[in-house]
């Protein structure tokens, strides 16, 4: 299992890689720094953080300001 997935997600841009069954988080400051996490290493609880980040990114692309409270405050 991955420790501190919320902090990893909050520092980067999420991409779902269905083909390789993993998520990729690209650093916002260094686009060459990519963290790959296989689905098998993600706990059921952590999928909520991934969902929050995924949906939030979609709204940000539409111009909305999004506060990722679950990620930043680890609210479950």
C-alpha positions as CSV (number, residue, x, y, z in Angstrom):
1,X,0.0,0.0,0.0
2,X,1.1,3.6,-0.7
3,X,1.6,5.8,2.3
4,X,0.6,9.5,2.1
5,X,-1.2,9.2,-1.3
6,X,-3.1,12.4,-0.5
7,X,0.1,14.4,-0.3
8,X,1.4,12.9,-3.5
9,X,-1.8,13.8,-5.3
10,X,-1.9,17.3,-3.9
11,X,1.5,18.1,-5.4
12,X,0.9,17.0,-8.9
13,X,-1.4,16.4,-11.9
14,X,-3.3,13.1,-12.0
15,X,-3.6,10.9,-15.0
16,X,-5.4,7.6,-15.1
17,X,-3.6,5.0,-17.1
18,X,-6.2,2.3,-17.8
19,X,-4.0,0.4,-20.2
20,X,-1.3,-0.1,-17.6
21,X,-3.8,-0.2,-14.7
22,X,-2.0,2.6,-12.8
23,X,-2.3,6.2,-11.9
24,X,0.4,8.7,-12.8
25,X,1.1,11.9,-10.9
26,X,3.2,14.4,-12.7
27,X,4.9,17.1,-10.6
28,X,3.6,20.6,-11.1
29,X,7.1,22.0,-10.8
30,X,9.1,19.3,-12.7
31,X,7.2,17.7,-15.5
32,X,9.8,15.0,-15.8
33,X,9.1,13.8,-12.3
34,X,6.3,11.2,-12.5
35,X,5.1,8.9,-9.8
36,X,3.4,5.8,-11.1
37,X,1.2,3.8,-8.7
38,X,-0.3,0.5,-9.8
39,X,-4.0,0.0,-9.0
40,X,-3.0,-3.1,-6.9
41,X,-1.0,-0.8,-4.5
42,X,-4.0,1.5,-3.9
43,X,-6.2,0.8,-0.9
44,X,-9.9,1.0,-1.2
45,X,-9.9,4.0,1.1
46,X,-7.4,5.9,-1.1
47,X,-9.6,5.7,-4.1
48,X,-11.7,8.6,-2.5
49,X,-8.7,10.9,-2.7
50,X,-8.1,9.9,-6.3
51,X,-11.7,10.5,-7.2
52,X,-11.6,14.0,-5.5
53,X,-8.4,14.9,-7.5
54,X,-9.8,13.6,-10.8
55,X,-13.1,15.5,-10.5
56,X,-11.4,18.6,-9.2
57,X,-9.0,18.7,-12.1
58,X,-12.0,18.5,-14.5
59,X,-13.6,21.6,-12.9
60,X,-10.3,23.5,-12.8
61,X,-10.0,23.0,-16.6
62,X,-13.4,24.7,-16.9
63,X,-12.1,27.7,-15.0
64,X,-13.4,26.9,-11.5
65,X,-11.4,27.4,-8.3
66,X,-11.3,24.1,-6.5
67,X,-10.4,23.4,-2.9
68,X,-9.3,19.8,-2.4
69,X,-10.3,19.6,1.3
70,X,-10.0,15.8,1.5
71,X,-6.4,16.0,0.1
72,X,-5.2,19.0,2.1
73,X,-7.0,18.3,5.4
74,X,-7.4,14.6,4.9
75,X,-11.1,14.8,5.5
76,X,-12.8,11.4,4.9
